[in-house]
Amino acid sequence: MELRKELPEIFEEFAEARRNGFMLAKDLKEKNVPMVGTFCTYMPQELPLAMGAAVVSLCATSDETIGEAEKDLPRNLCPLIKSSYGFGKTDKCPYFYFSDIVVGETTCDGKKKMYEYMGEYKDVHVMQLPNTQIGQDSFNLWKNEIIKLKDILEEKFDTKITEDHIKSAINLKNRERTALKNFYALGKLDPPAITGGDILKVLYGSTFKFDREQSIKEVEALTQKITEEYNEGKVLERKPRILITGCPIGGVTEKVVKAIEDNGANVVFFENCMGAKAIEDLVSEEKEDVYEALAEKYLSIGCSCMTPNDNRIKMLDRAIDEYKVDGVVDVILQACHTYAIETLNIKRFVNGSKDIPYMSIETDYSTSDIGQLNTRMAAFVEMI
């Protein structure tokens, strides 16, 4: 990516990263580079990176394979779970096809049971998460799961993952997170410099970049270019500022972002897994025990699978103030019970403690509710 390109072209390059990465994945496999597929931000990417493997987010954001998945799984299951399984079953996701191993996690009962069936199509290792972030027992369990993953990878690929290699991978991932944090922090600008749709393109697209060093340079250059153009007066119209929280967002669920921005508002912050939830906190590079450092960072992720989920509230509290948020939209995938139940707690916090409007949206991976989304978002923005 060259700085001479105009911003819309650069954003589209990130938007196309998933599709363009298919050939890169094929090239890596032809060079015998190990590939580890993952679905969740709890998976510590530093471990496969420490052994020189490529890490890729697997396809799970469209309804393309849900019909095939429903032949084996219940229809009233979360679309993310059905999509994940369907792409694995049908081999319509090249990243799944090229992955040597898939690392899952017990973030919900539906996923952990689905992984049993996915294991029929691919080597799957499931990391056992504690149900709470509180207490030494939970920390020890997760630290041991991280060490177990290291052992699994070493055995699978007949390699040795040294602590020095892990420290180098921690530094690499921290620099990547810092570059992305500095990019999405452009959302603090008022009036905005870029749309929420463009922020999401970069965050989503960056998960399909295999050359981490090059990706860091691209994101840093993009941030610099946007900042320079903003200082030259290239700004967007000041509109109500929206924060999106809730379930993972990307792919088809970008329809929510589009509905918000088509109806008179700007999305300035994404708390979801694709956004700050995974990126905001770094892994400590000061701790002597690398496994403690990794466990500390990853266990602090504010996911609704944790009870209680205080870290989600803490991040929302900080982001609403720093990004001058006027309203919060909570995106819930159908049948995602933990996030659905947690909407009451989030609504109480947003309406009460922060005294700003809140709305929850339940959706799936179809396009059938786009009209309803537009109607609801128009009313929400008008209320603000």
Summary of the structure (lengths in Angstrom):
residues: 384
radius of gyration: 20.1
end to end distance: 38.4
largest distance: 59.3
contacts: 1294
relative contact order: 0.13
helix: 55%
strand: 11%
